[in-house]
Amino acid sequence: MKIRAAWWVLLLCSAGCGYHTAGHAAQLPENVKTIAIPAFVNQTRTYRIEQFLTSSVVREFTTRTHYHIVNNPNDAADAILRGTVISASSTPLTYNSATGQAASVLVVVSMNVSLTDREGKVLYQNPSYLFREQYEVSQDLTSFFQEDSPAFQRLSRDFAQTLVSNILEGF
C-alpha cells in the first residue's frame, strides 16, 4: 500500500503544472533570426510618442531575446514589426480643490501592431493595443517641470515589455 501511494506521489510530482518561465516559450518560427523594427508611425499630434515607443520596443527585444534587431526592413530581415500610434490623449483625473487645477492626469495611447514574416504571413497582430499611465501634476511653480514626457517614457517601457511578452508567448 505504501509503495502504491509513493508511486502516485512520484507520478503527480513529475507531471508538472504546465507553466513556463515568461520569455522562454518563443512562439515565433525557428527561421526568424532577424527582426526589422522600423520607426513606428504617429497619426497623432503627440510630439515624439512614436520615438519613445519604437526605442522601448527595440531595447526590450535586444535585452530579452536572442533575435538580431535592425531598423531597416530589407531582405536580411526574417520578420518586420510595424506599429502605428492611432491615438494619444491626456485627461485630468483629479483636481486640486483649492486651486481647481488638475492634480493628476491619465495618459492613454492606442496602437496597431503587427509582426509579419518575409512572405507577408502575419505572425502576431493586435489592432487595438491600449496603454495607460497616470502622473501627478506639480503644484509648486518654483520646481515645476513637465511630467508628461516622463509619463510617456514609462508608458513606452510598459508597452514594450507587454508587447514582447505577447509576441514571445503567442497571445
C-alpha positions as CSV (number, residue, x, y, z in Angstrom):
1,M,0.0,0.0,0.0
2,K,2.9,2.4,0.9
3,I,4.6,1.6,-2.4
4,R,1.4,2.4,-4.4
5,A,1.0,5.7,-2.5
6,A,4.6,6.6,-3.1
7,W,4.3,5.8,-6.8
8,W,1.2,8.1,-7.1
9,V,3.1,10.9,-5.3
10,L,6.0,10.5,-7.6
11,L,3.8,10.4,-10.7
12,L,2.0,13.6,-9.6
13,C,5.2,15.5,-8.8
14,S,6.8,14.5,-12.1
15,A,3.8,15.6,-14.2
16,G,4.5,19.3,-13.6
17,C,2.0,22.1,-13.8
18,G,2.5,23.1,-17.4
19,Y,3.6,26.6,-16.6
20,H,6.8,28.0,-18.1
21,T,9.0,31.0,-17.5
22,A,8.0,34.1,-19.4
23,G,10.1,34.8,-22.4
24,H,11.3,31.3,-22.8
25,A,8.5,29.8,-24.9
26,A,9.1,31.6,-28.1
27,Q,6.2,31.1,-30.5
28,L,7.9,32.6,-33.5
29,P,9.0,30.2,-36.3
30,E,12.5,28.9,-35.9
31,N,13.6,30.5,-39.2
32,V,13.1,34.0,-37.7
33,K,16.5,35.2,-36.6
34,T,16.4,38.9,-37.6
35,I,13.5,41.2,-36.9
36,A,13.3,44.6,-38.5
37,I,11.6,47.3,-36.4
38,P,11.2,50.5,-38.4
39,A,10.2,53.7,-36.7
40,F,6.5,53.4,-35.7
41,V,4.1,55.8,-37.5
42,N,2.5,58.6,-35.5
43,Q,-1.1,59.5,-36.5
44,T,-1.5,61.8,-33.5
45,R,-0.3,65.3,-32.5
46,T,1.6,64.0,-29.6
47,Y,5.2,65.0,-30.1
48,R,7.7,62.1,-30.4
49,I,5.4,59.4,-28.9
50,E,6.4,57.1,-31.8
51,Q,10.1,57.6,-31.0
52,F,9.5,56.7,-27.3
53,L,7.6,53.6,-28.3
54,T,9.9,52.4,-31.0
55,S,13.1,52.8,-29.0
56,S,11.5,51.0,-26.0
57,V,10.4,48.0,-28.1
58,V,13.9,47.8,-29.7
59,R,15.5,47.9,-26.3
60,E,13.2,45.3,-24.9
61,F,13.8,42.9,-27.8
62,T,17.5,43.5,-27.6
63,T,17.7,42.8,-23.8
64,R,15.2,40.0,-23.5
65,T,15.7,37.9,-26.7
66,H,18.4,36.4,-28.9
67,Y,16.9,38.0,-32.1
68,H,19.1,40.3,-34.2
69,I,17.2,43.6,-34.4
70,V,17.6,46.0,-37.3
71,N,15.7,49.2,-38.2
72,N,15.6,48.8,-42.0
73,P,13.1,46.2,-43.3
74,N,15.2,44.9,-46.1
75,D,15.9,41.4,-47.5
76,A,18.0,40.5,-44.5
77,A,15.1,40.7,-42.1
78,D,13.1,37.5,-41.5
79,A,10.2,39.4,-39.9
80,I,9.0,43.0,-39.7
81,L,7.4,44.5,-36.6
82,R,5.3,47.6,-37.6
83,G,3.4,49.8,-35.3
84,T,1.1,52.8,-35.7
85,V,0.1,55.1,-32.9
86,I,-3.6,55.7,-33.5
87,S,-4.4,58.0,-30.7
88,A,-2.8,59.6,-27.6
89,S,-4.7,61.6,-25.1
90,S,-4.2,63.2,-21.7
91,T,-7.2,63.6,-19.4
92,P,-7.3,65.3,-16.0
93,L,-8.1,62.6,-13.4
94,T,-8.2,64.5,-10.2
95,Y,-8.3,68.2,-9.3
96,N,-6.8,70.3,-6.6
97,S,-9.8,71.5,-4.6
98,A,-8.1,74.8,-3.5
99,T,-6.9,75.9,-7.0
100,G,-9.2,74.0,-9.3
101,Q,-6.2,72.9,-11.3
102,A,-5.6,69.3,-12.4
103,A,-3.7,67.3,-9.8
104,S,-3.2,64.1,-11.8
105,V,-3.6,63.3,-15.4
106,L,-4.2,60.0,-17.2
107,V,-2.3,59.4,-20.5
108,V,-3.9,56.8,-22.9
109,V,-2.2,55.6,-26.0
110,S,-3.9,53.3,-28.6
111,M,-1.8,51.4,-31.2
112,N,-2.0,49.0,-34.1
113,V,0.9,46.5,-34.1
114,S,1.7,43.6,-36.5
115,L,4.6,41.3,-37.0
116,T,4.8,39.7,-40.4
117,D,7.4,37.3,-41.9
118,R,9.2,37.8,-45.2
119,E,6.3,36.4,-47.2
120,G,3.8,38.7,-45.5
121,K,2.3,36.0,-43.3
122,V,1.0,37.5,-40.0
123,L,2.9,36.1,-37.1
124,Y,1.3,38.4,-34.5
125,Q,-1.2,41.2,-34.7
126,N,-3.1,43.4,-32.3
127,P,-5.0,46.2,-34.0
128,S,-6.2,47.8,-30.7
129,Y,-3.3,47.9,-28.2
130,L,-4.4,50.3,-25.4
131,F,-2.0,51.5,-22.7
132,R,-2.5,53.9,-19.8
133,E,-0.1,55.9,-17.5
134,Q,-1.1,58.2,-14.6
135,Y,1.1,61.0,-13.4
136,E,0.9,63.8,-10.8
137,V,1.0,67.4,-11.8
138,S,3.4,69.6,-9.8
139,Q,1.6,72.3,-7.9
140,D,4.8,74.0,-6.8
141,L,5.5,76.6,-9.6
142,T,9.1,77.1,-8.4
143,S,10.0,73.5,-9.0
144,F,7.6,72.9,-11.9
145,F,8.6,70.7,-14.8
146,Q,6.5,68.9,-17.4
147,E,5.7,65.4,-16.3
148,D,4.0,64.2,-19.5
149,S,7.3,63.3,-21.2
150,P,8.5,61.0,-18.4
151,A,4.9,59.6,-18.3
152,F,5.1,58.7,-22.0
153,Q,8.5,57.1,-21.4
154,R,7.2,55.0,-18.6
155,L,4.2,54.1,-20.7
156,S,6.5,53.1,-23.6
157,R,8.6,50.8,-21.3
158,D,5.4,49.1,-20.0
159,F,4.1,48.8,-23.6
160,A,7.3,47.3,-24.8
161,Q,7.5,44.7,-22.0
162,T,3.9,43.6,-22.7
163,L,4.3,43.6,-26.5
164,V,7.5,41.5,-26.4
165,S,5.9,39.1,-23.9
166,N,2.8,38.7,-26.0
167,I,4.8,38.1,-29.2
168,L,7.1,35.5,-27.5
169,E,4.2,33.8,-25.7
170,G,1.9,33.8,-28.7
171,F,-1.0,35.6,-27.0
